[in-house]
Amino acid sequence: MADWNEPSQSRQGFGSVPRTGGVAAGESYDAGLRSYMLSIYNYMASGVLLTGIVALLFSWGGSESIIGSLYLSGSPLIWVIKFAPLAFILAMSFGLNRMSTFTLQLVFWSFAAVMGMSISTIFLVYTGESIATTFFATAAAFAGLSLWGYTTKKDISGWGSFLIMGVIGLIIASIINIFLGSETMAFVISGIGVLIFAGLTAYDTQRLKNDYQYLRGTEFMGKAIIMGATSLYLDFVNMFLFLLHFLGSRE
């Protein structure tokens, strides 16, 4: 790894503009960091776009669509579809070192597509207008939180363990509420979920920014970009789904 913070030992030619190696390398580091983060955001945004397209296609036709028929009939297959994205997350997490970058890309796109199938039922429950409103509200909130996480000088790495514990608690509470069917509990879970994934958006952005100094110049960079995009993608989608419970108007 290059010693980018060391001053250059080379001599300046006559008439040349003096420039220290530290400054030049520092600029190179900043350009590399911007490129790295932009790649993450591009993957994340394209994943969200693919999810939205698949969700629309599978819900096209409303109650007469495949998803509509399964949802309204109470078929157990609807639960298989809903939890299918979890299998892809586990595969990416535990198979990361064995997968090539290209394979990991394919798994990411497959995950985004399956997630679209999983959440397509929202078009059967909420109006299209309220879904669009919630999406743009989530996009604005995500952009603001991610920008703050990227630019803040405050170290928020300590949030990690607390937020992960919160996610585990949300999963457990959501599973319990499947059987209870409490609307009040669902409302509370959604409120806490919005706060947790808002915090994770800022936390993950800062974490990914800080990780770059260890990843630059390594063969793992390509995989790190995809996994970073997956983290931000999950933050966005979950914040959107929890926020939809508040802003969504039912059909």
C-alpha positions as CSV (number, residue, x, y, z in Angstrom):
1,M,0.0,0.0,0.0
2,A,1.4,3.4,-1.0
3,D,2.6,5.8,1.8
4,W,0.3,8.5,0.5
5,N,0.9,10.7,3.5
6,E,4.6,11.0,3.1
7,P,6.1,14.0,1.3
8,S,7.7,13.4,-2.0
9,Q,11.5,13.1,-2.1
10,S,11.8,14.1,-5.8
11,R,13.2,17.4,-6.8
12,Q,11.2,20.1,-8.5
13,G,12.3,21.1,-11.9
14,F,13.0,24.8,-12.7
15,G,9.8,26.7,-13.4
16,S,7.6,23.9,-12.1
17,V,4.8,24.5,-9.6
18,P,6.0,23.2,-6.2
19,R,3.7,20.4,-5.0
20,T,4.3,18.0,-2.1
21,G,3.7,14.3,-2.6
22,G,1.4,14.3,0.5
23,V,-1.0,16.8,-1.1
24,A,-1.0,14.9,-4.4
25,A,-1.5,11.6,-2.8
26,G,-4.1,13.1,-0.5
27,E,-6.1,14.3,-3.5
28,S,-5.7,10.8,-5.0
29,Y,-7.1,9.3,-1.8
30,D,-10.1,11.7,-1.9
31,A,-10.8,10.9,-5.5
32,G,-10.6,7.2,-4.8
33,L,-12.9,7.5,-1.9
34,R,-15.5,9.4,-3.9
35,S,-15.3,6.8,-6.7
36,Y,-15.7,4.0,-4.1
37,M,-18.7,5.6,-2.4
38,L,-20.3,6.5,-5.8
39,S,-20.0,2.9,-6.9
40,I,-21.8,1.8,-3.7
41,Y,-24.6,4.3,-4.2
42,N,-25.0,3.3,-7.9
43,Y,-25.3,-0.4,-7.0
44,M,-27.7,0.5,-4.1
45,A,-29.9,2.7,-6.3
46,S,-30.0,0.3,-9.2
47,G,-31.0,-2.5,-6.8
48,V,-33.9,-0.4,-5.4
49,L,-35.0,0.4,-9.0
50,L,-34.9,-3.3,-9.9
51,T,-36.9,-4.1,-6.8
52,G,-39.5,-1.5,-7.6
53,I,-39.9,-2.8,-11.2
54,V,-40.3,-6.4,-10.1
55,A,-42.8,-5.4,-7.4
56,L,-44.9,-3.6,-10.0
57,L,-44.8,-6.4,-12.5
58,F,-45.8,-9.1,-10.0
59,S,-48.7,-7.0,-8.6
60,W,-49.9,-5.9,-12.0
61,G,-53.6,-6.8,-12.2
62,G,-54.3,-6.4,-8.5
63,S,-56.2,-9.3,-7.0
64,E,-56.0,-11.2,-10.2
65,S,-52.2,-11.2,-10.3
66,I,-50.2,-14.2,-9.1
67,I,-49.2,-12.5,-6.0
68,G,-52.7,-11.2,-5.5
69,S,-54.2,-14.7,-5.8
70,L,-51.7,-16.1,-3.3
71,Y,-52.2,-13.2,-0.9
72,L,-55.9,-13.2,-0.9
73,S,-56.2,-17.0,-0.7
74,G,-53.9,-17.1,2.4
75,S,-51.6,-19.6,0.6
76,P,-48.5,-20.6,2.7
77,L,-46.5,-20.0,-0.4
78,I,-46.8,-16.2,0.2
79,W,-44.7,-16.7,3.4
80,V,-42.0,-18.5,1.4
81,I,-41.9,-15.6,-1.0
82,K,-41.7,-13.1,1.8
83,F,-38.8,-14.8,3.6
84,A,-37.0,-15.8,0.4
85,P,-34.7,-12.7,0.4
86,L,-33.3,-13.8,3.8
87,A,-31.8,-16.9,2.0
88,F,-29.9,-14.6,-0.4
89,I,-28.5,-12.4,2.5
90,L,-27.3,-15.5,4.3
91,A,-25.7,-16.8,1.1
92,M,-23.9,-13.5,0.5
93,S,-22.7,-13.3,4.2
94,F,-21.5,-16.8,4.6
95,G,-20.3,-17.4,1.0
96,L,-18.6,-14.1,0.6
97,N,-15.0,-15.5,0.6
98,R,-15.8,-18.3,-1.8
99,M,-17.7,-16.2,-4.3
100,S,-16.1,-14.3,-7.1
101,T,-17.0,-10.7,-7.5
102,F,-19.1,-11.6,-10.6
103,T,-21.0,-14.3,-8.7
104,L,-21.6,-11.9,-5.9
105,Q,-23.0,-9.4,-8.4
106,L,-25.4,-12.0,-9.7
107,V,-26.5,-12.9,-6.2
108,F,-27.1,-9.2,-5.4
109,W,-29.3,-8.7,-8.5
110,S,-31.2,-11.9,-7.8
111,F,-31.7,-10.7,-4.2
112,A,-33.1,-7.4,-5.4
113,A,-35.4,-9.1,-7.8
114,V,-36.7,-11.6,-5.1
115,M,-37.1,-8.7,-2.7
116,G,-39.4,-7.1,-5.3
117,M,-41.6,-10.2,-5.3
118,S,-41.6,-10.2,-1.5
119,I,-42.8,-6.7,-1.1
120,S,-45.1,-6.6,-4.1
121,T,-48.1,-7.1,-1.8
122,I,-47.9,-3.5,-0.7
123,F,-49.6,-2.6,-4.0
124,L,-52.6,-4.7,-2.9
125,V,-52.8,-3.0,0.5
126,Y,-51.9,0.6,-0.1
127,T,-52.8,3.1,-2.8
128,G,-50.2,3.9,-5.5
129,E,-50.2,7.6,-4.6
130,S,-49.3,6.9,-0.9
131,I,-46.6,4.4,-1.9
132,A,-45.0,7.0,-4.2
133,T,-45.3,9.7,-1.5
134,T,-43.7,7.5,1.0
135,F,-40.9,6.4,-1.4
136,F,-39.9,10.0,-2.1
137,A,-40.1,10.9,1.6
138,T,-37.8,7.9,2.3
139,A,-35.4,8.9,-0.4
140,A,-35.1,12.5,1.0
141,A,-34.6,11.2,4.5
142,F,-32.1,8.6,3.3
143,A,-30.1,11.2,1.4
144,G,-30.0,13.6,4.4
145,L,-29.0,10.9,6.9
146,S,-26.4,9.4,4.6
147,L,-24.9,12.8,3.9
148,W,-24.7,13.5,7.6
149,G,-23.0,10.2,8.2
150,Y,-20.5,10.9,5.5
151,T,-19.6,14.5,6.5
152,T,-19.9,14.4,10.3
153,K,-16.7,14.5,12.4
154,K,-18.5,12.7,15.2
155,D,-17.5,9.1,15.6
156,I,-20.8,7.1,15.6
157,S,-19.2,3.7,15.5
158,G,-20.5,3.0,19.0
159,W,-24.0,3.0,17.6
160,G,-23.4,-0.3,15.8
161,S,-24.0,-2.8,18.6
162,F,-27.1,-0.9,19.9
163,L,-28.6,-0.7,16.4
164,I,-28.0,-4.4,15.7
165,M,-29.6,-5.4,18.9
166,G,-32.5,-3.2,17.9
167,V,-32.9,-5.0,14.6
168,I,-32.9,-8.4,16.4
169,G,-35.6,-7.1,18.7
170,L,-37.6,-5.8,15.8
171,I,-37.4,-9.2,14.1
172,I,-38.5,-11.1,17.2
173,A,-41.4,-8.6,17.9
174,S,-42.5,-8.8,14.3
175,I,-42.7,-12.6,14.4
176,I,-44.6,-12.5,17.6
177,N,-47.1,-10.0,16.2
178,I,-47.7,-12.3,13.2
179,F,-49.6,-14.5,15.7
180,L,-51.0,-11.7,17.8
181,G,-52.2,-9.6,15.0
182,S,-52.1,-6.4,17.2
183,E,-52.4,-3.2,15.2
184,T,-51.1,-1.2,18.2
185,M,-48.0,-3.4,18.4
186,A,-47.5,-3.1,14.7
187,F,-47.7,0.7,15.0
188,V,-45.1,0.7,17.8
189,I,-42.8,-1.7,15.8
190,S,-43.0,0.5,12.8
191,G,-42.1,3.7,14.7
192,I,-39.1,2.0,16.3
193,G,-38.1,0.5,13.0
194,V,-38.0,3.9,11.3
195,L,-35.7,5.2,14.0
196,I,-33.4,2.2,14.0
197,F,-32.9,2.1,10.2
198,A,-32.5,5.9,10.1
199,G,-29.7,5.4,12.6
200,L,-28.3,2.5,10.5
201,T,-28.2,4.7,7.4
202,A,-25.9,7.2,9.0
203,Y,-23.9,4.5,10.8
204,D,-23.4,2.4,7.7
205,T,-22.4,5.4,5.6
206,Q,-19.7,6.4,8.0
207,R,-18.5,2.8,8.4
208,L,-18.2,2.3,4.7
209,K,-16.3,5.6,4.4
210,N,-13.9,4.6,7.1
211,D,-13.4,1.1,5.6
212,Y,-12.0,2.5,2.4
213,Q,-8.6,3.2,3.9
214,Y,-8.2,-0.5,4.5
215,L,-9.7,-1.7,1.3
216,R,-8.1,0.6,-1.3
217,G,-5.8,-1.2,-3.6
218,T,-6.9,-4.7,-2.5
219,E,-8.6,-7.4,-4.5
220,F,-11.5,-7.4,-2.1
221,M,-12.6,-3.9,-3.1
222,G,-15.1,-5.1,-5.7
223,K,-16.8,-7.4,-3.2
224,A,-16.8,-4.7,-0.5
225,I,-18.6,-2.3,-2.8
226,I,-21.4,-4.9,-3.4
227,M,-21.7,-5.7,0.3
228,G,-21.7,-2.0,1.2
229,A,-24.5,-1.4,-1.4
230,T,-26.5,-4.3,0.1
231,S,-26.2,-2.7,3.6
232,L,-27.5,0.7,2.4
233,Y,-30.1,-1.0,0.2
234,L,-31.5,-2.8,3.3
235,D,-31.5,0.4,5.3
236,F,-33.5,2.2,2.6
237,V,-36.0,-0.6,1.9
238,N,-36.7,-1.3,5.6
239,M,-37.1,2.4,6.4
240,F,-39.5,2.7,3.5
241,L,-41.6,-0.3,4.6
242,F,-41.8,0.9,8.2
243,L,-42.6,4.5,7.1
244,L,-45.3,3.2,4.8
245,H,-47.2,2.0,7.8
246,F,-47.6,5.6,8.9
247,L,-48.0,7.4,5.6
248,G,-49.7,4.7,3.5
249,S,-53.4,5.0,2.7
250,R,-55.1,1.6,2.4
251,E,-57.0,0.5,-0.6
